[in-house]
Amino acid sequence: MHRFPLFLCIAALAGAVVPALLFIRVDNAKRLLEIQFVGTSERATKLETYLAVANDQNGILKSDLTAAAAELTATKEKLSTAETRAAGFERDLTKAKSAVAIYEEMARARADEIAALKAELSDTRATFVSPEAVAAYKTTIAELERQLANASHGAIAPTAAGASTAVFASRVGRATIVTVGPSNAFVVLNFGSARGAQLGQRLNVSQGTENVATVLISDVRANFSVAQVQPDTLRGVLHKGDLALLIR
């Protein structure tokens, strides 16, 4: 009979201890959760800070990217402008080279004429030609030397009025081929309006003592003319430097 109350006491005591233990355990779990919550909140705050910094950096990067894109566009435009200018320079250089080639051809032609005139002057002196003819030869040689000097500086000066007509008339329309066209279709002669060249005039082209072609003047300029080669008269291949003599 005395054991039953003892058993009840022990049961009551156990019933009181178990809730106490559960309370302590729950309290500890609550404190642990609170600590974890605080840590999580701190990490969340740090993450928010990091996110704000990242957003700021992203905005800066976007601005830098926009600026870089604008700079790239400007660079492309400058490059395109530079390429256009370079193409223009190349065209100008090509034109300048062509002009220099023409000047050189004309200078060589003038030099040949000067040599021929000096030879004729020597022959003239040997045959006792009048002093007026000798003076005309000298005037023409001086004029051609002046033109040759101007040509060497990139320009061909116009022939002075009356400086060479008398002499060239006595030379019976002698000219020299300075350029031969493709397939011997035409030639350029150092025989222009300043020396009496006219449209429709014909000249015999010779190599040594042999006539190799007849040409017909189709275009006349101050210092040169263009003459079409008559196909049925062509005998061989024409060359720069061939002599052309006006047919009277």
Secondary structure, DSSP 4 states (H G I P E B T S, - for coil): --HHHHHHHHHHHHHHHHHHHHHHHHHHHHHHHHHHHHHHHHHHHHHHHHHHHHHHHHHHHHHHHHHHHHHHHHHHHHHHHHHHHHHHHHHHHHHHHHHHHHHHHHHHHHHHHHHHHHHHHHHHHHTT--HHHHHHHHHHHHHHHHHHHHHHTT--PPPPTTSSHHHHHHTTSEEEEEEE-GGG-EEEES--GGGT--TT-EEEEEETTEEEEEEEEEEE-SS-EEEEE-GGG--S---TT-EEEE--
